[in-house]
Amino acid sequence: MMVSIGVFAVCGILLVVSALLARRADPDATVGELFDRILVSRTTTVAVVVCWWWIGWHFLVAQTVDP
């Protein structure tokens, strides 16, 4: 469990840092433009997909599976 929390935290931090760096390049950018710039890099695209997968698995699927 601690590993998954750590991975989620790292992905979230990387996403925030990428958004801040993209925001610094153009301070008037909208949220959609920021995500367009962030998702150009394959690394950040994979990080976003992994974060969404982690959220989906832990909050949607894990609660429906019987132990």
PELIN-V410892 format. One record per residue. N is the residue number from 1. OMEGA is omega in degrees with one decimal (NA if undefined). Layout:
<<N OMEGA> <N OMEGA>>
This chain:
<<1 -179.6> <2 179.0> <3 -179.2> <4 175.8> <5 178.6> <6 178.5> <7 178.8> <8 179.5> <9 178.5> <10 178.4> <11 178.8> <12 179.2> <13 178.9> <14 178.2> <15 178.6> <16 179.1> <17 178.5> <18 178.7> <19 178.8> <20 178.4> <21 177.6> <22 179.9> <23 -179.8> <24 -179.3> <25 179.6> <26 -174.2> <27 -179.8> <28 -178.2> <29 176.1> <30 179.5> <31 178.1> <32 177.7> <33 177.8> <34 178.8> <35 175.1> <36 179.4> <37 -178.7> <38 -174.1> <39 174.8> <40 -179.9> <41 179.6> <42 -178.8> <43 -179.4> <44 175.6> <45 177.9> <46 178.9> <47 178.8> <48 179.1> <49 179.5> <50 178.5> <51 178.9> <52 178.1> <53 -179.3> <54 179.3> <55 -179.9> <56 -177.8> <57 -173.9> <58 -176.9> <59 -178.8> <60 -175.5> <61 -173.5> <62 -179.5> <63 -178.5> <64 -179.2> <65 178.3> <66 179.6> <67 NA>>
